[in-house]
Amino acid sequence: MAQKGSQLDRETFSCSICVDLLKDPVTVPCGHSYCMDCIKDFWDEKEIYSCPQCRQTFSPRPVLGKNTMLAVLVEELKKTGLQAATRADAAADDCYAGPEDVACDVCTGRKLKALKSCLVCLVSYCEEHLQPHYESAQLQKHKLVEPSKKLQENICSKHDEVMEIFCRTDQQSICSLCSMDEHKGHDTVSAAAERTEKEKELKVSRQNIQVRIQDREEDVKVLQQEVEAINGSADKAVEHSEKTFAELIRLIQKRGSDVKQQLRAKQETEVIRVRDLQEKLEQEIAELKRRDTELKTLSLTEDHNQFLHDYTSLPPLSESTHPSSINIRPLRYFEDVTAAVSEAREKLQDVLRETWTNISLTVTQVDVLLSQPKTRADFLRYSRELTLDPNTAEIRVLLSEGNRKATLASEQQSYPSHPDRFTGDHQVLSQERLTGRCYWEVEWRGVGVKVAVAYKTISREERFNECRFGHTDESWALQCQRNTFIFCFNSVRTPVSGPQSSRVGVYLDHSAGVLCFYSISKTMTLLHRVQTTFTQPLYAGCWLYYNTDSAEFCQLK
């Protein structure tokens, strides 16, 4: 008896959503009570606010306040041991239907989980109420399936009859009364017969899918082999280039060493020659000074005879072995060497510059395995499912459709502070980084938007338009307006021609440095092609100009 009373109390004070004792209980307008967090989470996932038990709807969304009296009762029950009883009965709780389970349509009060659904009765049964279908010979003919919440979809909304007929003319399920009314004269068969035909088509479809899977798996193997070939070829090229440039460095160093040795040898020879001449001239100067001193002394002799005797006795002055004046030409030999080395350097720089340009172009133009796609089907092979990063969205950019759509709202959004958030322009980046070959499409509406790609390092603050897509060398953007397209890069705006369309396709081959924008309508038309070298992974982006402008990453199939 006590156990029955405990169970009753537990059911009375339990939340039908989490099937546990009420936490911060609140009461909705219809009178039913729930945990505050449970009913909030339940309503957050719905567009129409209703009671999970009686399905009564409320508009606008009710403002919830804690039911203090109910909270006190729950606390009192906890003190009397209700919580312990709840834990003891936890295993039994698994039998009861939760919000995500299919409930037994026969149970009264708290409903048990359905074990099967009957396609004839259009009712779901728990294990107990299902027994007649196992025991009655008539009921054993009914079709039992796994529990389903969609049984009512088998009932004709107009005649309230089971839809057992399929109208091939209108491609829809109908009841027998429909076949004699608005579908009279149409091509109709039983639902079972139509299923048999559809299963044949399904089988063919699966076979085609299996063939495509095998083809794609073979393609994956080929691509894997190509990756290995690319890596091997690149490794060999890197090894060879490192070896070649090392040899060039050694050759230049050797030539520099040879020039240095020649200069030093010539320096030594010239210095010895000049110093030898200098020494001889200094000796001649000393001799001339001695003779000048002797002549001066002789000129002071007062005795004429003595003067004549001494003068005639002087030995003749030796003749100079060098010209009376030495013409030293400016020694420009080493300056000429400097000029020659500088000239060699400039020629080498010119050669390296030209060669490097050729090497760089050769690297960027390497085409791996496949050429650029030609048809839209080819492009769709590289399609990427992209989502927008809320941490980068400017505060007036509203994200929706699973963060695939960006709309410029009139009011600021309650985004938390984040270093990646744009603060200067109404724009947002994707969460996914883009490398290799990628293709995506953007559906746009409004006055004007930009479909862009950018490095993640692009500025987040508005300072001389440094963060706006297409105004720096870190982003490339196609501006889409009602009557024109404009390509923007590094603040250069280039008008491009093409059929007007509300959908733009973007193709990126990161390793080849190729970026293409296409107008997508009945045909696929190239609007603009970029050939460059991307130095970082890219991110897709959208920029919005005016209120209600929107851009949405399309789901491609």
Buried (B, 14 or more C-beta within 10 A) or exposed (E): EEEEEBBEBBEEBBBBBBBBBBBBBBBBEBEBBBBBBBBEEBBEEEEEBBBBBEEEEBEEEBEBEEBEEBBEBBEEBBEEEBBEBBEEEEEEBEEBBEEEBBBBBBBEEBBBBBBBBBBBBBBBBBEEBBEEBEEEEEBEEBEBEEBBEEBEEBBBEEBEBBBBBBBEEBEEBBBBBBBEEEBEEBEBBEBEEBEEEEEEEEEEEEEEEEEEEEEEEEEEEEBEEEEEEBEEEEEEBEEEEEEEEEEEEEEEEEEEEEBEEEBEEEEEEEEEEEEEEEEEBEEBEEEEEEEEEEEEEBEEBEEEEEBEEBEEEEEEEEEEEEEEEEEEEEEEEEEEBEEEBEEEEEEEEEEEEEEEEEEEEEBBEEEBEBEBBEEBEBBBEBBBEBBBBBBBBBBBBBBEBEBBBBBBBEEEEEBEEEEEBBEBBBBBBBBBBBEEBBBBBBBBBBBBBBBBBBBBEBBBEBEEBBBBBBBBEBBBBBBBBEEEBBBBBEEEEEEBEBEEBBBBBBBBBBBBBBBBBBBBEEEBBEBBBBEEEBEEEBBBBBBBBEEEBBBBBBEBE
